[in-house]
Amino acid sequence: MTDRDRDGAAGPWRDLTPLFAPRSVAIVGASNDPAKWGNWLARRALQGAHRRQVYLVNRNGGQILGREAYRSLADLPEAVELAVIAVPARGMEQAVNEALRAGVRALVGISAGMGESGEEGRAREQAIVARVRAAGAVLLGPNCLGVFDARAELDLTSNGLPPGPIGLISQSGNLALELAMLASEVDLGFSRFASLGNQADIEAAELVAAFAADDATEVIALYCEDFRDGRAFATAAHGAVSNGKSVVLLTVGASEASVRAARSHTGALASSSAAVDAACAAAGIERVATPQQLIDMAQALRGRGKPRGRRIGILADGGGHGAIAAEIATGGGLAVPAFSPELSQRLASELPPTASTANPVDMAGGGEQDLGSFARVVRAMLDSGELDAVLMTGYFGGYAEYGEGLAQREREVAGELAGSIAADGKPLVVHTMHARSAAAAHLRASRVPVYRTVEAAIGALSRLAARSLNPPDGVPRLPPPAAPIAEAGYWQARELFAGAGIPFVPARRVRTLSEARDAAAELGYPLALKALGLEHKSDRGGVVLGLDGDDALRRAFVEMEARLSPPGFSLERMARLADGVELLLGCRRDARFGAIAVAGLGGIYTEILADVAVGLAPLDAAQARRMLRSLRGARLLSGVRGRPAVDVAAAANVLVALSHLAAAHPEIDELEINPLLVLPDGAVALDARLIVHG
């Protein structure tokens, strides 16, 4: 993360109109060779020649694609707004310099072999960016696939892209092409597309803001390997969400292998998966794991209606489909409640006597007898007040195979189903084995999401429900930097945390056995002795617990002093653990997103259970409580098996204090309390850890 915008406000952003809707375009490196980028780009640029002037530039001049080729940008009859640089990397600097001298306002760098190729390439790339910015221009890429805007009829890419409502930002060209194929399969496409490449100048955040301002873009979809200024990215995304756009993110960082691949691909520095999760939760971004999930989620987000809860009704034209859907739905956190007698009776009036009118509903051949019963049953379920959404699963779309009459009626019923969506905004989501049928296409055209697999349909519903129930808080503002911390040992961490209002067990810093005995008399037994000045003091035998008298204290002190020679000791009163729950609370710094707060079960359970929640720092009390309540082991906080409930508010206050410390001290890499003992009437820190970078 940079310090460019510590208060959390993104922008102000530059005007990218010359990039997406230029009045004129030049292809530098245009070619007659159909195997070269310069040929592909020139052909696609010329498809928009009725909207703008298109110039082809090649140092050899002559004719390219039947048009005059200019030897340089300086030879053009006018200053073009957008230049696409499709020359080898060794010639890119010269081409950019010529473009800037010619008054170009936006550049697209197709050339590879720049920042992603090593230190020399990064230095050349940075020099180019400095000249571009000094000239008041913008650069997309380099090492990118190009740019596309359907409304402006601008296609400066290697492959054709289908038009539609999705704005796509991708750091991988080939992945963008796969997403285009997947989108086409469900009758979707792109309003605009920008290939990030190395994002040497234009970064993901700036593109998100530009896409959010584009009326033709309904959903912003991203594949991003490096967020650069992560807070600015999250802030731009939250701004888009707040203005009615949806944002879906596919990224890497969960494995060392994916991080290596991203770094070699675009010179990217991948953020940790936990940091990305925290940013997504704050901004309202839907994070997905695969290209297919990205398109599935995009379809769901632009669907008509949004669930306000997790109760779903299932309508199946076969018992097996209904049973499997119910199993997957309940396993995915959705509720499939039994219907009231009134609703079951109403459904029975629309279906054959053999139908099941519980939940799931099995039409038992009712659709074959009367296709219109699909729409009437869905309408009754949505209007009942007992559900938040309806899933229709099974064969719909396949009845057309039995004749043109049924085909026509099925298309009509698709329209009736779209009209069945309740006025109060409850959604219908459809799974069908005939997802490419005319009826399915009619549903999608009416913004009813249709999926080929039931797990995709239910996954979309589950995400929509979670989205409605957990609105984003927004990206927190960072406080002004505090005075840097000079020392980061255990005692310094303890004092820093205590100064922030975090309670600790009583302790004394001692250097000699005599001082230790005096402190013990003041503190009272039992005691803990901790060696100071050591990393991982527990692993090195620098902690002794449960000292119950003077002899035990003397033996522990003498042995530890002889073995470790520490500069001093912390002598601490032992806490009573019986009625408490141990938590790990802390923060760590991500290179792109800054301070991230972490909460989990502490003590011996930390590494065993790996049960943690994350959030962007600094937190407020409500956010901290939600993090603690979201833990899988949160039931321990409420009291189980006769144990009393503990003071969650006190634990939340500690997490808030830690998060504000981390946010105000950019030099802190990590800080941690493990464990924090949370009691029925408060919380007390039993250990402290602090790491600062040099």
Summary of the structure (lengths in Angstrom):
residues: 694
radius of gyration: 30.9
end to end distance: 16.8
largest distance: 99.1
contacts: 2533
relative contact order: 0.07
helix: 39%
strand: 21%
